[in-house]
């Protein structure tokens, strides 16, 4: 407890010394302190008002988001489902055409490829002699 008493005593002496040695008169110093305190109170009130307005805005934004997000999500899901509905028949048509192409390619017409190292040679299909 002795240490804290010393701190309080030193702070008190410093305050008294500061007031006695201040370049302004005591009355001017008091007026300055009062003015500064009033300005601090006004700034604190403004800060509280701004924080209240921010809270209200945040609550309004949350309500708006709670309303809009589900509607947006359902709209996107509907669009995706519609795209799937339109794309699936086209994909099936493409797959069917690929199967037809693969079936029409006979094994006789396929090219033989000889790979040696990094190079590959392709043998052309045999051409019937026209005579």
Secondary structure, DSSP 8 states (H G I E B T S, - for coil): -HHHHHHHHHHHHHHHHHHHH-SS-HHHHHHHHHHHHHHHHHHHHHHHHHHHHHHHHHHHHHHHHHHHHHHHHHHHHHHHHHHHHHHHHHHHHHHHHHHHHHHHS-TTTS--EEEETTEEEE---------
